[in-house]
Amino acid sequence: MAVRPEGTPCWADAMFTDVEAAKNFYGEVLGWTFGESSSAYGNYTQAYVNGKAVAAVVPPMPGQEGQSQWCLYLASPDAAATARRIREQAGEVLMEPMRIGDLGTMCLAREPGGAVFGVWQAGRHEGFEATGEPGAYCWAEVVTREPEKTDPFLTAVFGYTAKQLDDAAIDFREFHAGGGAVLGRMRMTDDFPPEVPSYVNVYFMVADCDAAVATATERSGVLRFGPADSPFGRVAALTDPQGASFSVIDVTTSQGEKPQAKEIP
């Protein structure tokens, strides 16, 4: 696999108090199958689509029970150097860079706007084996109340170039690496309850957005938004039964013209 440009989303995982229930839910909604749990790495269990690794689920660490949340990892050639830049740019390193056997090196951080994310320096585990197909990762965006803090942080830490969508209805920015858009940033609107913190919204592709929503809600998932048509696809935002939020998108049913994006000097 080619080396991913720095700052490119490369992996996603989530902690669940009831891992078996999470496996059942995502297996039905996204069509995931699961490998064997790795006791050497805290019963970390990878999810697969057509035999290709797309995400992972893991039991919570002591004291973090009931705090399910999807974590997106951004690629780094040197996790220690990335951690230093995170601190220099007023971010917070929540978990120092830690080598995971020969799989790679990870750390966890919080950007100044409050969203938590991961950093992954690949070793034997290079990250997503599939993206942009049903059941696999498709897109992510940092949803924040303070883009004036988030935007300069991301560009300084990961070297992104940025483009702002020319759309009066939404404050949305694209971050580019390796010649293409790899991450979005959306300003929270008044529609978000004040108690909802900044977070990273991870999108998984589905073949039929409405069918995925129906399957999720039938299995005690909560619909937060949609399904709605957009220039990027038919999309819906959900929360799984254990409280982890994610979005699903069917990119084959896009509607309307995509807004223009202006490069930020």
DODRENNU-143957 format. One record per residue: residue in one letter; x, y, z of N, C-alpha, C in turn. Coordinates in nm, 4 decimals, decimal comma, m for minus. Example, Ala and Ser with C-alpha at 12.3 -4.5 7.8 and 13.67 -1.06 7.14 Angstrom:
# residues 2
   aa        n_X        n_Y        n_Z       ca_X       ca_Y       ca_Z        c_X        c_Y        c_Z
    a     1,3190    m0,5690     0,7800     1,2300    m0,4500     0,7800     1,3200    m0,3300     0,7800
    s     1,2850    m0,2250     0,7080     1,3670    m0,1060     0,7140     1,2900     0,0030     0,7870
# end
This chain:
# residues 265
   aa        n_X        n_Y        n_Z       ca_X       ca_Y       ca_Z        c_X        c_Y        c_Z
    m     0,0843    m0,1197     0,0000     0,0000     0,0000     0,0000     0,0877     0,1245     0,0000
    a     0,0489     0,2243    m0,0821     0,1250     0,3486    m0,0875     0,1160     0,4218     0,0456
    v     0,2225     0,4944     0,0813     0,2228     0,5705     0,2056     0,1200     0,6824     0,1955
    r     0,0358     0,6944     0,2963    m0,0669     0,7984     0,2952    m0,0055     0,9344     0,3266
    p    m0,0496     1,0395     0,2584    m0,0005     1,1733     0,2913    m0,0300     1,2081     0,4372
    e     0,0580     1,2840     0,4979     0,0400     1,3226     0,6374    m0,0945     1,3933     0,6543
    g    m0,1667     1,3563     0,7618    m0,2963     1,4153     0,7904    m0,4134     1,3468     0,7247
    t    m0,3879     1,2459     0,6422    m0,4958     1,1715     0,5776    m0,5606     1,0762     0,6782
    p    m0,6939     1,0753     0,6880    m0,7590     0,9758     0,7733    m0,7179     0,8351     0,7321
    c    m0,6749     0,7552     0,8308    m0,6221     0,6232     0,7961    m0,6831     0,5102     0,8781
    w    m0,7602     0,5422     0,9841    m0,8191     0,4350     1,0639    m0,9269     0,4922     1,1540
    a    m1,0179     0,4077     1,2000    m1,1226     0,4476     1,2940    m1,1526     0,3315     1,3867
    d    m1,1712     0,3629     1,5140    m1,2134     0,2602     1,6085    m1,3008     0,3236     1,7158
    a    m1,3642     0,2393     1,7956    m1,4506     0,2877     1,9024    m1,4507     0,1885     2,0175
    m    m1,4641     0,2428     2,1394    m1,4748     0,1599     2,2590    m1,6216     0,1362     2,2910
    f    m1,6536     0,0124     2,3267    m1,7909    m0,0222     2,3628    m1,7907    m0,1083     2,4883
    t    m1,8725    m0,0710     2,5850    m1,8851    m0,1526     2,7059    m1,9361    m0,2915     2,6707
    d    m2,0322    m0,2983     2,5782    m2,0842    m0,4268     2,5301    m2,0363    m0,4460     2,3863
    v    m1,9203    m0,5075     2,3717    m1,8610    m0,5245     2,2391    m1,9465    m0,6145     2,1509
    e    m2,0022    m0,7189     2,2081    m2,0841    m0,8105     2,1278    m2,2068    m0,7400     2,0723
    a    m2,2693    m0,6530     2,1532    m2,3850    m0,5777     2,1050    m2,3433    m0,4829     1,9928
    a    m2,2254    m0,4208     2,0061    m2,1757    m0,3323     1,9012    m2,1509    m0,4103     1,7723
    k    m2,0935    m0,5285     1,7849    m2,0684    m0,6112     1,6668    m2,1992    m0,6478     1,5978
    n    m2,3000    m0,6812     1,6756    m2,4297    m0,7166     1,6177    m2,4917    m0,5966     1,5461
    f    m2,4839    m0,4785     1,6101    m2,5439    m0,3579     1,5524    m2,4761    m0,3208     1,4209
    y    m2,3453    m0,3058     1,4224    m2,2744    m0,2631     1,3015    m2,2704    m0,3730     1,1956
    g    m2,2762    m0,4973     1,2400    m2,2860    m0,6056     1,1436    m2,4135    m0,5957     1,0619
    e    m2,5247    m0,5603     1,1294    m2,6520    m0,5461     1,0585    m2,6575    m0,4177     0,9768
    v    m2,6110    m0,3062     1,0337    m2,6260    m0,1760     0,9676    m2,5263    m0,1583     0,8525
    l    m2,4013    m0,1994     0,8735    m2,2962    m0,1746     0,7752    m2,2439    m0,3014     0,7076
    g    m2,2955    m0,4164     0,7482    m2,2534    m0,5410     0,6846    m2,1164    m0,5893     0,7283
    w    m2,0707    m0,5463     0,8457    m1,9378    m0,5849     0,8921    m1,9338    m0,7282     0,9423
    t    m1,8225    m0,7931     0,9180    m1,7881    m0,9167     0,9861    m1,6674    m0,8853     1,0749
    f    m1,6353    m0,9740     1,1663    m1,5325    m0,9434     1,2650    m1,4307    m1,0555     1,2775
    g    m1,3067    m1,0142     1,2983    m1,2001    m1,1101     1,3205    m1,1956    m1,1528     1,4662
    e    m1,0943    m1,2294     1,5001    m1,0756    m1,2730     1,6376    m1,0260    m1,1563     1,7236
    s    m1,0708    m1,1529     1,8484    m1,0218    m1,0512     1,9414    m0,8760    m1,0771     1,9737
    s    m0,7980    m0,9698     1,9815    m0,6563    m0,9819     2,0145    m0,6357    m0,9535     2,1625
    s    m0,6204    m1,0601     2,2416    m0,6032    m1,0426     2,3860    m0,4748    m0,9676     2,4183
    a    m0,3761    m0,9762     2,3291    m0,2499    m0,9057     2,3526    m0,2671    m0,7552     2,3434
    y    m0,3737    m0,7110     2,2759    m0,3985    m0,5679     2,2595    m0,5366    m0,5293     2,3123
    g    m0,5687    m0,5769     2,4324    m0,6916    m0,5361     2,4997    m0,8185    m0,5821     2,4326
    n    m0,8146    m0,7011     2,3702    m0,9302    m0,7568     2,2994    m0,9772    m0,6668     2,1844
    y    m0,8817    m0,6031     2,1212    m0,9072    m0,5222     2,0023    m0,9577    m0,6138     1,8918
    t    m1,0695    m0,5771     1,8283    m1,1327    m0,6636     1,7288    m1,1566    m0,5854     1,6001
    q    m1,0972    m0,6310     1,4917    m1,1123    m0,5606     1,3646    m1,2414    m0,6005     1,2929
    a    m1,2983    m0,5008     1,2233    m1,4168    m0,5222     1,1405    m1,3742    m0,5282     0,9942
    y    m1,4461    m0,6094     0,9168    m1,4097    m0,6325     0,7772    m1,5306    m0,6174     0,6853
    v    m1,5027    m0,5732     0,5640    m1,5990    m0,5753     0,4540    m1,5320    m0,6470     0,3379
    n    m1,5931    m0,7545     0,2939    m1,5354    m0,8355     0,1853    m1,3910    m0,8744     0,2148
    g    m1,3657    m0,9065     0,3415    m1,2331    m0,9526     0,3810    m1,1296    m0,8442     0,4009
    k    m1,1699    m0,7167     0,3892    m1,0760    m0,6049     0,4039    m1,1067    m0,5274     0,5315
    a    m1,0024    m0,4955     0,6087    m1,0195    m0,4277     0,7368    m1,0688    m0,2845     0,7156
    v    m1,1745    m0,2464     0,7906    m1,2344    m0,1137     0,7728    m1,2464    m0,0344     0,9028
    a    m1,2350    m0,0996     1,0178    m1,2503    m0,0311     1,1468    m1,2220    m0,1335     1,2563
    a    m1,2425    m0,0919     1,3817    m1,2239    m0,1852     1,4922    m1,3101    m0,1435     1,6113
    v    m1,3420    m0,2406     1,6943    m1,4126    m0,2170     1,8198    m1,3286    m0,2763     1,9327
    v    m1,3426    m0,2179     2,0518    m1,2586    m0,2590     2,1632    m1,3312    m0,2301     2,2938
    p    m1,3132    m0,3124     2,3977    m1,3722    m0,2795     2,5277    m1,3092    m0,1522     2,5838
    p    m1,3804    m0,0796     2,6694    m1,3257     0,0440     2,7253    m1,2131     0,0164     2,8234
    m    m1,1252     0,1150     2,8360    m1,0245     0,1096     2,9404    m1,0914     0,1379     3,0748
    p    m1,0347     0,0912     3,1854    m1,0950     0,1150     3,3167    m1,1246     0,2633     3,3377
    g    m1,2460     0,2912     3,3822    m1,2864     0,4279     3,4080    m1,3522     0,4962     3,2905
    q    m1,3519     0,4295     3,1734    m1,4116     0,4905     3,0547    m1,5350     0,4153     3,0070
    e    m1,5923     0,3348     3,0944    m1,7125     0,2617     3,0581    m1,8261     0,3602     3,0273
    g    m1,9075     0,3261     2,9293    m2,0217     0,4090     2,8957    m1,9872     0,5361     2,8215
    q    m1,8672     0,5449     2,7628    m1,8250     0,6650     2,6911    m1,7918     0,6322     2,5450
    s    m1,8798     0,5583     2,4809    m1,8554     0,5156     2,3434    m1,8476     0,6347     2,2496
    q    m1,7471     0,6350     2,1644    m1,7289     0,7421     2,0665    m1,6336     0,6925     1,9585
    w    m1,6666     0,7247     1,8330    m1,5767     0,6895     1,7243    m1,4555     0,7814     1,7249
    c    m1,3373     0,7230     1,7062    m1,2125     0,7987     1,7013    m1,1515     0,7824     1,5628
    l    m1,1241     0,8950     1,4983    m1,0588     0,8952     1,3681    m0,9101     0,9195     1,3862
    y    m0,8286     0,8398     1,3170    m0,6829     0,8528     1,3241    m0,6311     0,9170     1,1958
    l    m0,5395     1,0133     1,2126    m0,4774     1,0813     1,1005    m0,3345     1,0315     1,0840
    a    m0,2949     1,0087     0,9595    m0,1650     0,9486     0,9315    m0,0513     1,0448     0,9644
    s     0,0558     0,9879     1,0188     0,1757     1,0655     1,0503     0,2989     0,9813     1,0212
    p     0,4022     1,0404     0,9627     0,5274     0,9658     0,9437     0,6093     0,9591     1,0716
    d     0,5735     1,0423     1,1700     0,6485     1,0497     1,2956     0,5538     1,0989     1,4040
    a     0,4945     1,0061     1,4793     0,3940     1,0423     1,5791     0,4512     1,1325     1,6881
    a     0,5764     1,1129     1,7248     0,6370     1,1970     1,8285     0,6481     1,3415     1,7805
    a     0,6887     1,3610     1,6553     0,6983     1,4956     1,6008     0,5598     1,5600     1,5901
    t     0,4594     1,4810     1,5510     0,3236     1,5333     1,5440     0,2753     1,5745     1,6818
    a     0,3050     1,4945     1,7831     0,2653     1,5280     1,9198     0,3281     1,6599     1,9648
    r     0,4522     1,6838     1,9272     0,5174     1,8103     1,9631     0,4460     1,9280     1,8972
    r     0,4108     1,9131     1,7696     0,3406     2,0212     1,7009     0,2025     2,0446     1,7617
    i     0,1366     1,9381     1,8022     0,0058     1,9517     1,8666     0,0171     2,0421     1,9891
    r     0,1166     2,0186     2,0713     0,1365     2,1028     2,1898     0,1724     2,2462     2,1508
    e     0,2598     2,2610     2,0529     0,3034     2,3944     2,0103     0,1863     2,4783     1,9584
    q     0,0851     2,4105     1,9053    m0,0294     2,4808     1,8473    m0,1501     2,4833     1,9411
    a    m0,1234     2,4713     2,0704    m0,2255     2,4844     2,1756    m0,3228     2,3678     2,1815
    g    m0,2853     2,2532     2,1219    m0,3632     2,1326     2,1391    m0,3188     2,0589     2,2648
    e    m0,3864     1,9501     2,2953    m0,3568     1,8714     2,4151    m0,3308     1,7260     2,3754
    v    m0,2205     1,6714     2,4187    m0,1925     1,5301     2,3957    m0,2524     1,4511     2,5114
    l    m0,3527     1,3696     2,4807    m0,4231     1,2920     2,5834    m0,3529     1,1601     2,6125
    m    m0,2907     1,1037     2,5125    m0,2122     0,9816     2,5281    m0,0827     0,9998     2,4504
    e     0,0291     0,9904     2,5194     0,1583     1,0072     2,4551     0,1789     0,9006     2,3479
    p     0,2584     0,9323     2,2452     0,2855     0,8309     2,1430     0,3293     0,6991     2,2046
    m     0,2611     0,5933     2,1649     0,2841     0,4616     2,2236     0,2964     0,3597     2,1113
    r     0,4045     0,2849     2,1140     0,4242     0,1830     2,0119     0,3384     0,0615     2,0440
    i     0,2679     0,0114     1,9423     0,1812    m0,1057     1,9567     0,2490    m0,2227     1,8857
    g     0,3420    m0,2862     1,9531     0,4173    m0,3950     1,8911     0,4783    m0,3493     1,7596
    d     0,4651    m0,4346     1,6571     0,5145    m0,3965     1,5253     0,4030    m0,3398     1,4369
    l     0,2862    m0,3152     1,4982     0,1729    m0,2658     1,4204     0,1877    m0,1187     1,3841
    g     0,2431    m0,0392     1,4763     0,2586     0,1030     1,4525     0,2638     0,1781     1,5840
    t     0,2560     0,3098     1,5760     0,2600     0,3958     1,6940     0,1400     0,4879     1,6929
    m     0,0723     0,4999     1,8062    m0,0477     0,5819     1,8148    m0,0339     0,6861     1,9237
    c    m0,1108     0,7930     1,9102    m0,1336     0,8833     2,0220    m0,2731     0,9409     2,0056
    l    m0,3262     0,9954     2,1141    m0,4569     1,0594     2,1134    m0,4407     1,2048     2,1525
    a    m0,5207     1,2908     2,0909    m0,5058     1,4336     2,1158    m0,6408     1,5034     2,1089
    r    m0,6415     1,6275     2,1590    m0,7596     1,7131     2,1497    m0,7185     1,8452     2,0869
    e    m0,7863     1,8843     1,9801    m0,7545     2,0120     1,9167    m0,8138     2,1257     2,0001
    p    m0,7689     2,2496     1,9805    m0,8105     2,3586     2,0686    m0,9608     2,3856     2,0707
    g    m1,0326     2,3444     1,9648    m1,1770     2,3597     1,9629    m1,2496     2,2528     2,0420
    g    m1,1771     2,1487     2,0854    m1,2354     2,0479     2,1729    m1,2554     1,9105     2,1150
    a    m1,2350     1,8902     1,9855    m1,2570     1,7586     1,9246    m1,1374     1,6675     1,9484
    v    m1,1647     1,5423     1,9836    m1,0613     1,4426     2,0089    m1,0344     1,3641     1,8809
    f    m0,9083     1,3364     1,8553    m0,8709     1,2585     1,7377    m0,7467     1,1761     1,7697
    g    m0,7141     1,0836     1,6813    m0,5958     1,0011     1,6986    m0,4918     1,0309     1,5919
    v    m0,3705     0,9913     1,6202    m0,2598     0,9982     1,5249    m0,2047     0,8565     1,5102
    w    m0,1777     0,8157     1,3881    m0,1270     0,6802     1,3648    m0,0052     0,6839     1,2734
    q     0,1056     0,6334     1,3255     0,2272     0,6127     1,2473     0,2313     0,4657     1,2107
    a     0,2113     0,4351     1,0862     0,1925     0,2959     1,0444     0,3189     0,2139     1,0573
    g     0,2986     0,0913     1,1033     0,3995    m0,0113     1,0966     0,3422    m0,1217     1,0099
    r     0,3298    m0,2399     1,0662     0,2704    m0,3504     0,9895     0,1224    m0,3248     0,9600
    h     0,0556    m0,2545     1,0514    m0,0853    m0,2184     1,0297    m0,0902    m0,0817     0,9616
    e    m0,1256    m0,0804     0,8347    m0,1215     0,0424     0,7562    m0,2514     0,1213     0,7610
    g    m0,3572     0,0624     0,8215    m0,4836     0,1339     0,8307    m0,5910     0,0716     0,7450
    f    m0,6824     0,1563     0,6972    m0,7937     0,1074     0,6154    m0,7430     0,0253     0,4965
    e    m0,7997    m0,0937     0,4813    m0,7720    m0,1736     0,3625    m0,8747    m0,1488     0,2535
    a    m0,9827    m0,0794     0,2883    m1,0849    m0,0404     0,1909    m1,1440     0,0918     0,2352
    t    m1,1721     0,1791     0,1422    m1,2447     0,3039     0,1670    m1,3340     0,3288     0,0469
    g    m1,4368     0,4103     0,0671    m1,5203     0,4496    m0,0456    m1,5984     0,3379    m0,1095
    e    m1,6364     0,2374    m0,0311    m1,7255     0,1327    m0,0796    m1,8217     0,0995     0,0328
    p    m1,9380     0,0421     0,0007    m2,0369     0,0176     0,1054    m1,9793    m0,0569     0,2259
    g    m2,0052    m0,0009     0,3437    m1,9557    m0,0567     0,4688    m1,8244     0,0012     0,5146
    a    m1,7543     0,0736     0,4275    m1,6220     0,1256     0,4596    m1,6262     0,2760     0,4875
    y    m1,5178     0,3241     0,5457    m1,5016     0,4673     0,5705    m1,5116     0,5447     0,4395
    c    m1,5739     0,6629     0,4476    m1,5907     0,7444     0,3286    m1,5391     0,8872     0,3471
    w    m1,5652     0,9471     0,4645    m1,5346     1,0890     0,4838    m1,5405     1,1190     0,6334
    a    m1,4857     1,2328     0,6729    m1,4958     1,2781     0,8120    m1,4845     1,4289     0,8153
    e    m1,5429     1,4872     0,9174    m1,5311     1,6309     0,9369    m1,5273     1,6621     1,0858
    v    m1,4487     1,7623     1,1196    m1,4428     1,8122     1,2567    m1,5589     1,9093     1,2740
    v    m1,6475     1,8778     1,3670    m1,7640     1,9624     1,3948    m1,7315     2,0415     1,5215
    t    m1,7182     2,1732     1,5080    m1,6639     2,2530     1,6173    m1,7401     2,3837     1,6368
    r    m1,7405     2,4320     1,7589    m1,7981     2,5628     1,7885    m1,6971     2,6751     1,7685
    e    m1,5696     2,6383     1,7568    m1,4649     2,7389     1,7510    m1,3704     2,7160     1,6322
    p    m1,4204     2,7345     1,5103    m1,3340     2,7130     1,3938    m1,2142     2,8075     1,3898
    e    m1,2270     2,9220     1,4553    m1,1135     3,0150     1,4570    m0,9948     2,9560     1,5331
    k    m1,0187     2,8559     1,6169    m0,9112     2,7828     1,6835    m0,8740     2,6563     1,6065
    t    m0,9754     2,5875     1,5575    m0,9545     2,4592     1,4914    m0,8790     2,4739     1,3592
    d    m0,9170     2,5706     1,2783    m0,8606     2,5828     1,1435    m0,7092     2,6047     1,1432
    p    m0,6576     2,7038     1,2164    m0,5115     2,7227     1,2137    m0,4360     2,6079     1,2783
    f    m0,4979     2,5433     1,3747    m0,4346     2,4274     1,4385    m0,4129     2,3165     1,3363
    l    m0,5162     2,2805     1,2628    m0,5059     2,1687     1,1688    m0,4061     2,1975     1,0578
    t    m0,4077     2,3184     1,0046    m0,3140     2,3484     0,8969    m0,1699     2,3505     0,9476
    a    m0,1490     2,3989     1,0697    m0,0124     2,4056     1,1237     0,0415     2,2679     1,1602
    v    m0,0434     2,1833     1,2164     0,0033     2,0523     1,2622     0,0236     1,9565     1,1450
    f    m0,0663     1,9576     1,0482    m0,0624     1,8569     0,9422    m0,0218     1,9117     0,8053
    g     0,0005     2,0415     0,7965     0,0476     2,0976     0,6706    m0,0569     2,1021     0,5610
    y    m0,1843     2,1006     0,5973    m0,2901     2,1056     0,4976    m0,2907     2,2395     0,4232
    t    m0,3421     2,2367     0,3023    m0,3938     2,3573     0,2405    m0,5450     2,3547     0,2618
    a    m0,6095     2,4722     0,2530    m0,7510     2,4778     0,2896    m0,8328     2,5512     0,1848
    k    m0,9586     2,5099     0,1726    m1,0553     2,5779     0,0875    m1,1849     2,5963     0,1653
    q    m1,2442     2,7121     0,1524    m1,3697     2,7446     0,2195    m1,4846     2,7314     0,1206
    l    m1,5894     2,6580     0,1583    m1,7050     2,6449     0,0706    m1,7776     2,7783     0,0600
    d    m1,8117     2,8143    m0,0616    m1,8834     2,9391    m0,0872    m2,0328     2,9113    m0,0734
    d    m2,0790     2,9069     0,0502    m2,2179     2,8706     0,0792    m2,2627     2,9499     0,2012
    a    m2,3575     3,0401     0,1811    m2,4031     3,1257     0,2907    m2,4761     3,0480     0,3992
    a    m2,5225     2,9271     0,3660    m2,6026     2,8509     0,4620    m2,5183     2,7727     0,5607
    i    m2,3896     2,7575     0,5326    m2,3070     2,6726     0,6188    m2,1632     2,7231     0,6179
    d    m2,0983     2,7145     0,7323    m1,9562     2,7494     0,7440    m1,8785     2,6188     0,7386
    f    m1,8243     2,5892     0,6223    m1,7592     2,4599     0,6004    m1,6265     2,4813     0,5280
    r    m1,5234     2,4127     0,5768    m1,3909     2,4233     0,5178    m1,3387     2,2846     0,4834
    e    m1,2690     2,2752     0,3710    m1,2022     2,1507     0,3306    m1,0532     2,1634     0,3561
    f    m0,9941     2,0555     0,4057    m0,8491     2,0493     0,4197    m0,7951     1,9492     0,3183
    h    m0,6892     1,9903     0,2492    m0,6351     1,9116     0,1394    m0,4939     1,8623     0,1717
    a    m0,4660     1,7410     0,1277    m0,3325     1,6823     0,1382    m0,3160     1,5840     0,0236
    g    m0,1972     1,5777    m0,0318    m0,1720     1,4829    m0,1394    m0,2539     1,5082    m0,2636
    g    m0,2961     1,6329    m0,2843    m0,3677     1,6663    m0,4065    m0,5180     1,6571    m0,4001
    g    m0,5743     1,6272    m0,2833    m0,7198     1,6168    m0,2735    m0,7710     1,6498    m0,1354
    a    m0,9032     1,6694    m0,1247    m0,9663     1,6965     0,0045    m0,9659     1,5695     0,0888
    v    m0,9182     1,5791     0,2123    m0,9106     1,4611     0,2985    m0,9918     1,4752     0,4265
    l    m1,0301     1,5981     0,4619    m1,0987     1,6213     0,5886    m1,1798     1,7492     0,5782
    g    m1,2950     1,7510     0,6454    m1,3768     1,8715     0,6486    m1,3820     1,9313     0,7875
    r    m1,4249     2,0560     0,7931    m1,4523     2,1232     0,9207    m1,5837     2,1977     0,9092
    m    m1,6767     2,1704     0,9988    m1,8065     2,2363     0,9972    m1,8286     2,3105     1,1285
    r    m1,8711     2,4365     1,1185    m1,9065     2,5110     1,2384    m2,0416     2,4610     1,2900
    m    m2,0511     2,4357     1,4206    m2,1776     2,3976     1,4800    m2,2787     2,5109     1,4663
    t    m2,4007     2,4761     1,4325    m2,5093     2,5739     1,4243    m2,5891     2,5721     1,5541
    d    m2,6894     2,6571     1,5620    m2,7751     2,6617     1,6808    m2,8597     2,5355     1,6951
    d    m2,8617     2,4526     1,5904    m2,9379     2,3278     1,5988    m2,8737     2,2281     1,6943
    f    m2,7443     2,2460     1,7232    m2,6766     2,1553     1,8143    m2,7060     2,1956     1,9587
    p    m2,7518     2,1013     2,0419    m2,7725     2,1339     2,1833    m2,6434     2,1841     2,2465
    p    m2,6525     2,2795     2,3391    m2,5310     2,3395     2,3959    m2,4409     2,2404     2,4689
    e    m2,4974     2,1297     2,5144    m2,4164     2,0319     2,5880    m2,3351     1,9404     2,4957
    v    m2,3603     1,9464     2,3644    m2,2855     1,8619     2,2711    m2,1477     1,9232     2,2467
    p    m2,0404     1,8510     2,2800    m1,9062     1,9064     2,2593    m1,8630     1,8946     2,1134
    s    m1,7556     1,9615     2,0779    m1,6970     1,9440     1,9455    m1,6568     1,7977     1,9283
    y    m1,6658     1,7479     1,8055    m1,6349     1,6073     1,7814    m1,5979     1,5865     1,6356
    v    m1,5470     1,4672     1,6040    m1,5181     1,4297     1,4660    m1,6297     1,3382     1,4179
    n    m1,6963     1,3790     1,3119    m1,8063     1,3017     1,2548    m1,7508     1,2109     1,1452
    v    m1,7609     1,0803     1,1683    m1,7093     0,9808     1,0742    m1,8251     0,9295     0,9887
    y    m1,8047     0,9292     0,8567    m1,9043     0,8807     0,7623    m1,8641     0,7435     0,7098
    f    m1,9618     0,6519     0,7093    m1,9442     0,5223     0,6457    m2,0370     0,5149     0,5244
    m    m1,9871     0,4607     0,4153    m2,0668     0,4509     0,2942    m2,1661     0,3352     0,3039
    v    m2,2850     0,3588     0,2497    m2,3869     0,2540     0,2419    m2,4453     0,2538     0,1007
    a    m2,5026     0,1420     0,0633    m2,5634     0,1307    m0,0694    m2,7002     0,1963    m0,0740
    d    m2,7676     0,2054     0,0426    m2,9022     0,2618     0,0505    m2,9150     0,3306     0,1856
    c    m2,9149     0,4639     0,1856    m2,9175     0,5393     0,3111    m3,0443     0,5113     0,3913
    d    m3,1588     0,5117     0,3255    m3,2854     0,4909     0,3967    m3,2926     0,3519     0,4585
    a    m3,2430     0,2524     0,3863    m3,2437     0,1164     0,4393    m3,1502     0,1050     0,5600
    a    m3,0343     0,1707     0,5537    m2,9412     0,1680     0,6672    m3,0019     0,2339     0,7897
    v    m3,0715     0,3468     0,7687    m3,1373     0,4154     0,8802    m3,2463     0,3269     0,9400
    a    m3,3243     0,2638     0,8553    m3,4307     0,1764     0,9050    m3,3721     0,0617     0,9874
    t    m3,2653     0,0020     0,9382    m3,2011    m0,1072     1,0116    m3,1471    m0,0584     1,1451
    a    m3,0841     0,0599     1,1452    m3,0269     0,1136     1,2686    m3,1347     0,1446     1,3723
    t    m3,2408     0,2109     1,3307    m3,3449     0,2488     1,4263    m3,4236     0,1279     1,4760
    e    m3,4377     0,0281     1,3915    m3,5030    m0,0960     1,4362    m3,4218    m0,1654     1,5446
    r    m3,2928    m0,1363     1,5486    m3,2023    m0,1980     1,6465    m3,1586    m0,0986     1,7533
    s    m3,2479    m0,0050     1,7842    m3,2332     0,0911     1,8954    m3,1324     0,2017     1,8688
    g    m3,0894     0,2204     1,7431    m3,0128     0,3387     1,7095    m3,1041     0,4604     1,7056
    v    m3,0479     0,5792     1,7192    m3,1270     0,7028     1,7216    m3,0912     0,7868     1,5992
    l    m3,1933     0,8267     1,5238    m3,1725     0,9124     1,4075    m3,1608     1,0572     1,4534
    r    m3,0489     1,1227     1,4195    m3,0260     1,2612     1,4588    m3,0537     1,3590     1,3451
    f    m3,0369     1,3141     1,2218    m3,0560     1,4010     1,1064    m3,0802     1,3159     0,9830
    g    m3,1718     1,3630     0,8968    m3,1938     1,2980     0,7696    m3,2934     1,1833     0,7770
    p    m3,2904     1,0961     0,6754    m3,2066     1,1038     0,5553    m3,2392     1,2267     0,4715
    a    m3,1351     1,2857     0,4142    m3,1517     1,4065     0,3355    m3,0607     1,4017     0,2132
    d    m3,1111     1,4557     0,1039    m3,0310     1,4630    m0,0173    m2,9367     1,5824    m0,0108
    s    m2,8191     1,5666    m0,0700    m2,7209     1,6744    m0,0762    m2,6414     1,6589    m0,2052
    p    m2,5623     1,7601    m0,2407    m2,4784     1,7464    m0,3597    m2,3714     1,6381    m0,3469
    f    m2,3506     1,5888    m0,2249    m2,2468     1,4887    m0,2020    m2,3044     1,3475    m0,1875
    g    m2,4374     1,3376    m0,1720    m2,5017     1,2086    m0,1549    m2,6188     1,2187    m0,0592
    r    m2,6905     1,1099    m0,0422    m2,8002     1,1053     0,0551    m2,7405     1,0634     0,1885
    v    m2,7649     1,1439     0,2912    m2,6904     1,1304     0,4155    m2,7834     1,1291     0,5358
    a    m2,7384     1,0628     0,6420    m2,8102     1,0638     0,7688    m2,7099     1,0535     0,8826
    a    m2,7436     1,1169     0,9940    m2,6608     1,1111     1,1142    m2,7320     1,0275     1,2188
    l    m2,6578     0,9366     1,2823    m2,7144     0,8404     1,3767    m2,6321     0,8338     1,5038
    t    m2,6943     0,7846     1,6087    m2,6233     0,7470     1,7304    m2,6550     0,6014     1,7584
    d    m2,5532     0,5211     1,7804    m2,5782     0,3790     1,8043    m2,6326     0,3579     1,9461
    p    m2,6791     0,2372     1,9798    m2,7424     0,2156     2,1096    m2,6523     0,2423     2,2301
    q    m2,5203     0,2458     2,2108    m2,4293     0,2716     2,3222    m2,3765     0,4151     2,3228
    g    m2,4318     0,4990     2,2341    m2,4022     0,6410     2,2401    m2,2980     0,6933     2,1440
    a    m2,2420     0,6095     2,0569    m2,1418     0,6553     1,9595    m2,2126     0,7101     1,8358
    s    m2,1766     0,8328     1,7975    m2,2381     0,8960     1,6817    m2,1567     0,8706     1,5553
    f    m2,2265     0,8566     1,4434    m2,1631     0,8369     1,3135    m2,2630     0,8766     1,2062
    s    m2,2175     0,8855     1,0827    m2,3068     0,9176     0,9720    m2,2954     0,8115     0,8639
    v    m2,4006     0,7994     0,7856    m2,3998     0,7096     0,6702    m2,4320     0,7920     0,5461
    i    m2,3744     0,7529     0,4337    m2,3964     0,8274     0,3103    m2,3999     0,7329     0,1909
    d    m2,4964     0,7581     0,1042    m2,5054     0,6890    m0,0245    m2,4655     0,7904    m0,1305
    v    m2,3450     0,7783    m0,1824    m2,2918     0,8784    m0,2751    m2,3486     0,8645    m0,4159
    t    m2,4258     0,7594    m0,4414    m2,4807     0,7390    m0,5760    m2,6075     0,8202    m0,5992
    t    m2,6608     0,8835    m0,4955    m2,7881     0,9552    m0,5088    m2,7700     1,1036    m0,4776
    s    m2,6595     1,1618    m0,5177    m2,6365     1,3045    m0,4941    m2,7382     1,3881    m0,5705
    q    m2,7686     1,5057    m0,5136    m2,8693     1,5922    m0,5740    m2,8256     1,7373    m0,5594
    g    m2,8283     1,8106    m0,6704    m2,7895     1,9501    m0,6688    m2,6419     1,9672    m0,7033
    e    m2,6039     2,0922    m0,7266    m2,4667     2,1221    m0,7624    m2,3819     2,1449    m0,6388
    k    m2,2597     2,0934    m0,6425    m2,1685     2,1128    m0,5310    m2,1263     2,2592    m0,5254
    p    m2,1241     2,3175    m0,4050    m2,0817     2,4570    m0,3947    m1,9338     2,4726    m0,4302
    q    m1,9003     2,5892    m0,4803    m1,7615     2,6191    m0,5120    m1,6810     2,6343    m0,3831
    a    m1,5534     2,6025    m0,3911    m1,4651     2,6159    m0,2757    m1,3542     2,7139    m0,3103
    k    m1,3343     2,8127    m0,2242    m1,2326     2,9150    m0,2457    m1,1086     2,8829    m0,1646
    e    m0,9942     2,8884    m0,2305    m0,8686     2,8587    m0,1603    m0,8386     2,9675    m0,0584
    i    m0,7941     2,9215     0,0602    m0,7574     3,0140     0,1666    m0,6097     3,0501     0,1525
    p    m0,5763     3,1789     0,1448    m0,4349     3,2170     0,1294    m0,3507     3,1681     0,2455
# end
